[in-house]
């Protein structure tokens, strides 16, 4: 029986703490501003017969190609995918394919032969 009483008292204390936190939040000006914004937005959506999904669709950028392009740009933070550059070392015949300049082999070539020389080894660029 005492464990039931202690459980009750513990829950009562937690309730008091939650009520204090709730009261503190209710007096926070930032929360008041967010609630006001939410209410005005809801009124506007109701006025025009729009749902939250409609608003999200309206505000989300659209891409011309379906699905994959929007997923890849969203995953990379909205940046376009870099072009694939293919270099071929005329001395060794070794080929390097990279989308950035920080590739290990490419860097070592640039250190050894110079950036301008290595750039002249560019075979082609692909999307």
C-alpha positions in Angstrom: 0.0 0.0 0.0 2.8 2.4 0.8 4.3 2.0 -2.7 1.0 3.1 -4.2 1.0 6.1 -1.9 4.6 7.0 -2.8 3.8 6.5 -6.5 0.8 8.9 -6.1 3.0 11.5 -4.3 5.7 11.2 -6.9 3.1 11.7 -9.7 1.7 14.7 -7.8 5.1 16.3 -7.6 5.7 15.7 -11.3 2.4 17.3 -12.1 3.4 20.4 -10.1 6.7 20.6 -12.0 4.9 20.3 -15.3 2.4 22.9 -14.4 5.2 25.3 -13.4 7.0 24.6 -16.7 3.7 25.2 -18.6 3.0 28.4 -16.8 6.6 29.6 -17.6 6.1 28.7 -21.3 2.7 30.5 -21.4 4.4 33.7 -20.3 7.2 33.4 -22.9 6.9 36.1 -25.6 8.4 33.9 -28.2 5.7 31.3 -27.7 3.0 33.9 -27.7 4.3 35.2 -31.1 4.4 31.6 -32.5 0.9 30.9 -31.3 -0.3 34.1 -32.9 1.4 33.3 -36.2 -0.1 29.7 -36.1 -3.6 31.1 -35.4 -3.4 33.7 -38.2 -2.0 31.1 -40.6 -4.8 28.7 -39.7 -7.4 31.5 -40.3 -5.9 32.3 -43.6 -5.8 28.6 -44.7 -9.5 28.3 -43.6 -10.4 31.5 -45.5 -9.0 30.1 -48.7 -9.9 26.4 -48.1 -6.3 25.3 -48.1 -4.7 22.5 -46.0 -1.2 22.5 -44.5 -0.1 20.1 -47.3 -1.4 22.7 -49.9 0.7 25.4 -48.2 3.8 23.1 -48.1 3.3 22.2 -51.8 2.9 25.9 -52.6 6.1 26.9 -50.8 8.3 24.0 -51.8 10.5 24.5 -54.8 9.5 22.3 -57.8 12.0 20.8 -60.2 11.2 20.0 -63.8 12.1 16.3 -63.6 10.1 14.1 -61.3 11.2 12.4 -58.1 14.9 11.7 -58.3 16.1 15.3 -59.0 14.2 16.7 -56.1 15.4 13.9 -53.8 19.1 14.4 -54.8 19.0 18.1 -54.4 17.3 17.9 -51.0 19.8 15.4 -49.8 22.7 17.5 -50.7 21.3 20.7 -49.2 19.9 22.0 -52.4 23.1 22.1 -54.3 23.5 20.8 -57.8 25.5 17.7 -58.4 29.0 18.5 -59.5 30.1 17.6 -63.0 32.2 14.4 -63.4 35.6 15.3 -64.7 37.8 12.6 -66.2 41.5 13.0 -66.3 44.1 10.7 -68.0 47.8 10.8 -67.1 49.7 10.6 -70.4 52.8 9.3 -68.6 51.1 6.3 -67.0 47.8 6.0 -68.8 46.0 6.1 -65.4 42.5 7.5 -65.5 40.9 9.4 -62.6 37.2 10.3 -62.4 36.2 12.8 -59.9 33.4 15.3 -59.0 35.7 17.4 -56.8 39.3 18.7 -56.7 40.1 16.9 -53.4 40.7 13.5 -55.0 43.8 11.8 -53.7 45.5 10.8 -57.0 44.5 14.1 -58.6 46.1 16.0 -55.8 49.3 14.0 -56.0 49.5 14.7 -59.7 49.0 18.4 -59.2 51.8 18.4 -56.6 54.1 16.5 -58.9 53.3 18.1 -62.3 51.5 21.4 -61.4 47.8 22.2 -61.5 47.9 23.7 -65.1 49.6 20.6 -66.5 47.1 18.3 -64.8 44.1 20.4 -66.0 45.4 19.9 -69.6 45.0 16.2 -69.0 41.2 16.6 -68.7 39.7 14.2 -71.2 36.0 15.1 -70.8 33.3 16.4 -68.5 30.0 14.7 -67.9 26.8 15.8 -66.1 
